[in-house]
Amino acid sequence: MIGYITGKILNRQEDRVLVLANQVGYEVLLPTVVMEAVAEKNIGDDIALYIYHQQTERQPKPVLIGFTFEIEKEFFQHFISVEDIGPMKAVKAMMVPISDIARAIESRDFTTLSRLKGIGKRTAQKIVATLEGRMAKFALKRDEPKAGGITAQDFAEQVQDVMVRQLGHRVSDAKRMITEAFKRNASIATPEELFEEVYRGQQEAPPPVETD
């Protein structure tokens, strides 16, 4: 199964690119938000894509769907777990950054969700019913860096806000876990990296010692 492709752009159309990798041309569908991210690339330029490989008994012809970031692919896999949303519908619906969609899900913003291509009010309700409470990580995805760069304090506050407001942590506990995450990994450079390190630390933490 193909999970990642790096090569050169041979051709591009409105919703797909043809990528030459190891002397083989791969046609890769791109959601609108991904196509916009690679819009400045020209024929012959290098490109690297994380791939969702779709092939079923009902659809034996392989379909490759590409993403600029692994977290976009992960979001896509959550998105297609919703009833009535298959891979092709999800590709068309991803018109805006995944952080916007994730925030709409967590805030139960049915109006924003129903504006996505192919997503009506009823499907928007199914999306929230299925994914609400699981989107905090994706809501942190930064799509464009701030001018002058983002500081650790900027995204630490952002992660803390999600942990407290959406995940139910106390402020003091959230601050402690964030501080410990930076101690374990001083090279954290994005909100999603910090979020993952926080919860990696919780998974690795030893169980509390019981006392008589």
Backbone hydrogen bonds, N-H to C=O, Kabsch-Sander energy under -0.5 kcal/mol:
donor,donor_aa,acceptor,acceptor_aa,energy
5,I,49,L,-2.6
7,G,47,I,-2.4
8,K,20,L,-1.9
9,I,45,D,-2.4
10,L,8,K,-0.6
10,L,18,L,-3.5
11,N,18,L,-1.2
13,Q,16,R,-3.0
17,V,28,V,-2.2
18,L,11,N,-3.0
19,V,17,V,-0.6
19,V,26,Y,-3.0
20,L,8,K,-3.2
21,A,19,V,-0.7
21,A,24,V,-3.1
24,V,21,A,-1.3
26,Y,19,V,-3.3
26,Y,24,V,-0.6
27,E,25,G,-0.5
28,V,17,V,-3.1
28,V,26,Y,-0.6
29,L,64,L,-3.1
30,L,15,D,-2.6
32,T,91,V,-0.7
33,V,94,M,-2.0
34,V,31,P,-0.8
35,M,31,P,-2.7
36,E,32,T,-2.3
37,A,33,V,-1.0
38,V,34,V,-1.3
39,A,36,E,-1.1
41,K,38,V,-1.5
44,G,9,I,-2.8
45,D,42,N,-2.3
47,I,7,G,-2.7
49,L,5,I,-3.0
50,Y,67,F,-2.8
51,I,3,G,-2.5
52,Y,65,I,-2.8
53,H,51,I,-0.6
54,Q,52,Y,-0.7
54,Q,63,V,-3.2
55,Q,53,H,-0.6
56,T,59,Q,-1.8
63,V,54,Q,-2.5
64,L,27,E,-0.6
65,I,52,Y,-2.2
66,G,29,L,-3.2
67,F,50,Y,-1.9
72,E,69,F,-0.7
73,K,69,F,-1.4
74,E,70,E,-2.3
75,F,71,I,-2.2
76,F,72,E,-2.4
77,Q,73,K,-2.1
78,H,74,E,-1.6
79,F,75,F,-2.8
80,I,76,F,-2.3
81,S,78,H,-1.3
82,V,79,F,-1.4
85,I,82,V,-2.0
86,G,84,D,-0.6
90,A,86,G,-2.5
91,V,87,P,-2.3
92,K,88,M,-1.6
93,A,89,K,-2.0
94,M,90,A,-1.6
95,M,93,A,-2.6
100,D,97,P,-0.8
101,I,97,P,-1.6
102,A,98,I,-2.9
103,R,99,S,-2.3
104,A,100,D,-2.0
105,I,101,I,-2.2
106,E,102,A,-2.5
107,S,103,R,-2.0
108,R,105,I,-1.2
109,D,104,A,-3.1
110,F,108,R,-1.6
113,L,109,D,-1.9
114,S,110,F,-2.6
115,R,111,T,-0.6
115,R,112,T,-0.9
116,L,113,L,-1.5
119,I,116,L,-2.3
120,G,118,G,-0.7
124,A,120,G,-2.4
125,Q,121,K,-1.8
126,K,122,R,-1.7
127,I,123,T,-2.4
128,V,124,A,-2.1
129,A,125,Q,-2.4
130,T,126,K,-2.0
131,L,127,I,-2.7
132,E,128,V,-2.2
134,R,131,L,-2.3
139,A,135,M,-2.1
140,L,136,A,-0.8
140,L,137,K,-0.6
141,K,138,F,-1.3
143,D,141,K,-0.5
149,G,146,K,-2.5
155,F,151,T,-1.7
156,A,152,A,-2.1
157,E,153,Q,-2.0
158,Q,154,D,-1.4
159,V,155,F,-2.5
160,Q,156,A,-2.5
161,D,157,E,-2.2
162,V,158,Q,-1.8
163,M,159,V,-2.6
164,V,160,Q,-2.3
165,R,161,D,-2.8
166,Q,162,V,-2.1
167,L,162,V,-1.4
168,G,164,V,-0.6
169,H,163,M,-2.5
174,A,170,R,-2.6
175,K,171,V,-2.5
176,R,172,S,-2.0
177,M,173,D,-2.6
178,I,174,A,-2.2
179,T,175,K,-2.4
180,E,176,R,-2.4
181,A,177,M,-1.9
182,F,178,I,-2.0
183,K,179,T,-1.6
184,R,180,E,-2.0
185,N,181,A,-2.0
188,I,185,N,-1.1
194,L,190,T,-2.0
195,F,191,P,-2.7
196,E,192,E,-2.3
197,E,193,E,-2.2
198,V,194,L,-2.5
199,Y,195,F,-1.8
200,R,196,E,-1.9
201,G,197,E,-2.1
202,Q,198,V,-1.4
203,Q,199,Y,-1.8
204,E,200,R,-1.7
205,A,201,G,-1.0
